[in-house]
């Protein structure tokens, strides 16, 4: 088989010959022809688009549908480098996982013997590892990020995807100047709370405060102020509703599935009422589960509900009166 325009190609072959994938970091060529062509020439060229190897003189196609054994240089980002090696970037690491480190296991014991490090050289390698570690946190911003990311990973109690989202929120907060003059612990806790709230998997402020050792009165006030400020600066204004707490409280109370369905049904019936304005969403969710558990024959005491929800029994009884009043207006007789 001959390629069309072989003569014109041979005249311009010096200007047409380029390496496969010009501009790529590296790639192996797929020329497999080592014998002369039918015309006696050995000037083989490649067409990477069509996967052909052909003679640059007469245009004879010697190989079709060639397999490229090189790397798949598909670029899914905006960068110029299309290589896809190494672990992905992680915002929850202070250096985003791009730095290298000297592992202790590589300079001691069997690791040192494997790498040819003698006992007399071990102390020098330990010193190099220490200097390398210190060089990564030389600036105050690097030290703060390291501490904040450790807080978010270890104390946030979030799924991996939300850990990354909380880390991104913290970085945006640092760029906006929210961290300046405030505790790293408080801003980290606020970012964890906002990330969970935005994902509609809300956490109670009391729970976040305990996890971040801010369960004092001053700690609660600081956390609430920081959450309001961060939400305003980061444009994260989603307000959690009672329906978002039902799944979690249902699981914590160990109730069967029909109770959750009944609680969702009750909330759908009364959610449009203005009576719930200003009421704590977790408390409203608790009273829905309390009422649904009674209706479905799996009752829980008010103290059990309040312990999980985080409200007082007086508050729960007040919310229960509102719920029963709304149900009676809708034509449903309240149950004792």
Secondary structure, 3 states (H helix, E strand, C coil): CECCCHHHHHHCHHHHCCCCCCCCCCCCCCCCCCCCCCCCCCCEEEECCCCEEEECCCCEEEECCCCCCCCCCCCCCCCCCCCCCCCCCCCCCCCCCCCCCCCHHHCCHHHHHHCCCCHHHHHHHHHHHHHHHHHHCCCHHHHHHHHHHHHHHHHCCCCHHHHHHHHHHHHHHHHCCCCCCCCHHHHHHHHHHHHHHHCCCCCCHHHHHHHCCCCCHHHHHHHHHHHHHHHHHCCCCCCCCHHHCHHHHHHHHCCCHHHHHHHHHHHHHHCCCHHHCCCCHHHHHHHHHHHHHHHCCCCCCHHHHHHHHCCCHHHHHHHHHHHHHHHHHCCCCCCC
